[in-house]
């Protein structure tokens, strides 16, 4: 784990949506890593640092998708990589217990623990 990070990041391939707090625009993308503290998403449009947004992710399974998990936060950085915008964001720390629990289950699922998958629906 990168010593600058407070939480382990998990490589992932999750559907993602960024809902900007100002203006109401929504951007679809693909989450490429996620942790308890933040997320990295590839999308088509640049989002400036410090932009407030809600970051929503869900797992696309062969037979159905999980329920969306929405996490408010802010963009920390944005850069162009291979023709796409890569956005790094931090989640707000004051999320309710249900959101923290669902995020924990999602991270366990990504790490290979499938025992609580039903809690994501």
C-alpha positions in Angstrom: 0.0 0.0 0.0 1.2 3.5 -0.8 2.3 5.0 2.5 0.6 8.3 1.7 -2.8 6.6 1.7 -4.8 6.1 4.8 -6.8 3.2 3.3 -6.0 0.3 1.0 -7.1 0.9 -2.6 -8.8 -2.0 -4.5 -8.4 -2.2 -8.3 -11.9 -2.6 -9.8 -14.0 -2.4 -12.9 -17.3 -0.9 -11.7 -19.9 1.2 -13.4 -19.8 4.7 -12.1 -21.7 8.0 -12.4 -20.6 11.4 -11.2 -23.4 13.8 -10.3 -22.1 17.3 -10.0 -23.5 19.3 -7.1 -23.6 22.6 -9.1 -25.6 22.5 -12.3 -26.9 18.9 -11.9 -24.8 17.5 -14.8 -24.1 13.7 -14.7 -21.1 11.9 -16.2 -21.0 8.2 -16.7 -17.7 6.4 -16.3 -15.8 3.4 -15.1 -14.3 3.2 -11.6 -10.8 1.7 -11.7 -10.0 1.8 -8.0 -11.9 2.4 -4.8 -11.2 2.5 -1.0 -12.9 3.7 2.2 -11.6 7.2 1.5 -12.0 7.7 -2.2 -12.3 6.6 -5.8 -10.6 6.9 -9.2 -12.9 7.1 -12.2 -12.3 7.3 -16.0 -14.9 9.5 -17.8 -15.2 11.6 -20.9 -15.2 15.1 -19.4 -12.8 16.9 -17.1 -14.0 17.9 -13.7 -12.0 20.5 -11.9 -10.5 19.8 -8.5 -12.6 20.9 -5.4 -15.8 20.2 -7.4 -18.5 18.7 -5.1 -20.2 15.7 -6.4 -21.9 12.4 -5.6 -20.0 9.4 -6.9 -22.3 6.4 -7.5 -21.0 2.9 -8.3 -22.6 -0.5 -8.9 -21.5 -4.0 -9.8 -22.7 -5.3 -13.2 -23.2 -9.1 -12.7 -24.1 -11.5 -15.5 -27.7 -11.9 -14.3 -28.4 -8.5 -12.6 -26.8 -5.3 -11.3 -26.4 -4.5 -7.7 -28.2 -1.5 -6.2 -26.3 1.8 -6.7 -24.0 2.9 -3.9 -23.9 6.7 -3.7 -21.0 8.5 -1.9 -20.8 12.3 -1.7 -17.4 13.9 -1.8 -15.2 16.2 -3.9 -12.8 15.9 -6.8 -9.1 16.1 -5.6 -7.4 15.8 -9.0 -8.2 15.4 -12.7 -5.8 14.5 -15.6 -6.0 13.2 -19.1 -4.9 9.6 -19.7 -5.1 7.9 -23.1 -7.8 10.2 -24.3 -10.0 9.9 -21.2 -10.3 12.0 -18.1 -9.1 10.3 -14.9 -10.6 11.8 -11.8 -9.5 11.1 -8.2 -12.0 12.0 -5.5 -12.3 11.8 -1.7 -15.5 10.7 0.0 -17.1 12.8 2.8 -16.3 11.4 6.2 -19.7 12.0 7.7 -21.6 9.2 5.8 -24.3 7.3 7.7 -23.6 3.7 9.0 -25.7 2.1 6.2 -23.5 3.7 3.5 -20.3 2.7 5.3 -21.6 -0.9 5.7 -22.4 -1.2 2.0 -19.0 0.3 1.1 -17.4 -2.3 3.3 -19.3 -5.1 1.7 -18.4 -3.8 -1.8 -14.7 -3.7 -0.9 -14.9 -7.2 0.5 -16.6 -8.4 -2.7 -13.8 -6.8 -4.8 -11.2 -8.5 -2.5 -12.8 -11.8 -3.3 -15.2 -12.4 -0.4 -18.5 -13.2 -2.0 -20.3 -14.3 1.3 -22.2 -11.1 1.8 -23.0 -10.2 -1.9 -26.8 -10.1 -1.2 -26.2 -7.1 1.0 -25.4 -5.1 -2.2 -28.9 -5.6 -3.6 
